[in-house]
Amino acid sequence: MQIAPFLAIGPQIYVDGLIVVEGERPIGRIGSKQILLTIINSKNLDWLEVSAAQMMDNSGIYLEMELPVSKAINIFKQTCFPFVPITKSGLAVA
């Protein structure tokens, strides 16, 4: 429930997704698709209590900031995910 407002389209807030981190290391990412799939596939009526860890895509796909944009484009083509977390030395920066 805490994640959904950040992914909502509005006059002041709009992001394609959120990075789930443990410390400063990315461990997953959540997009609006993951939220919708969680709601649709929920066998539990209290889907609002699902944690970020249960909902996230933990594919481990990140892009080091020194790499060219072409690498990001390839990731978008492969995953059809709306964003890719950017890392520096394995730590999330964007």
N, C-alpha and C positions, 0 to 999 in steps of 0.2 A: 504494500500500500504506500510505503514511503517513496518508492521508486517511480510510480506512475506519474505523479505531477511533473517530474523533470522531463518526461517524454511526451507531455501533452503539447499540442499546438496552441499557441496563444500569442497575444500581442507582445509579450515580454520574454517568454521562455519557449525555446524549441531546441532540442538536441536530438540527434539520431540514436543515441544510446549512452550507456554508462559503463565505465570500467569498474569491475569488482577487483579490489586489491586486498592483499594480505600484507600488512606493513606497507611497503611501497612497491611491492612486486605484483604485477597484474596476474590474476588467476582466472579471470573470465570476463565476459561482457554481456550486457543485457540490452536488447532492443525492444521496440514495441511488439514485435512478433513473438518474442519469448513471453511477454506478459499475456498476450492474447491466447497463445497456446496453453499456457498454464491455466487460464480461466476456462478455456474450452475443454481441456483434458482433465480437469480437476474432478476427482472422485470425492474429494472432501468439500463439503459445503462451505467451509471456512477458508477459501482460497486466499483471503486477505492476509492470512498468517504464514503464507509460504515465504521462505527466506530467499534472499538474493542468491545464495549458494545453490538452492534447489532449482532456481529458475534460469541461472546463467548458462550461456554457451561457453563451455570450458575447452574450446578447441585448441587453445594455446597459440593462436595466430596473432602475432604482434609484429610491428614494424619498427626497426631501429631507426632513429631520426636521421642518421647519416645516409640511409639508403635512398635511391632515387624514387621519384613519384611513380615511375613505371612499375615498381614493385607493389605499391599500394593498388594500382589499377589491376594488376594480376590477382591480388588478394580479393578485390571486389568481384572480379569475374568468377573466381573459384568458389567463393562463399555466398555471394548474393546478400551479404550482410551490409547494412547501411554505413558502417564506419569500421576503422581499424585502430586499435589502441597504438599509440606511439610510445616507444621506450628509449631510454638512454642508459646503456650498460645494464639492461634488463629491468630498470626501474621505470614505472609509469610516469610520463611527463605530459601526455595529452591524449 
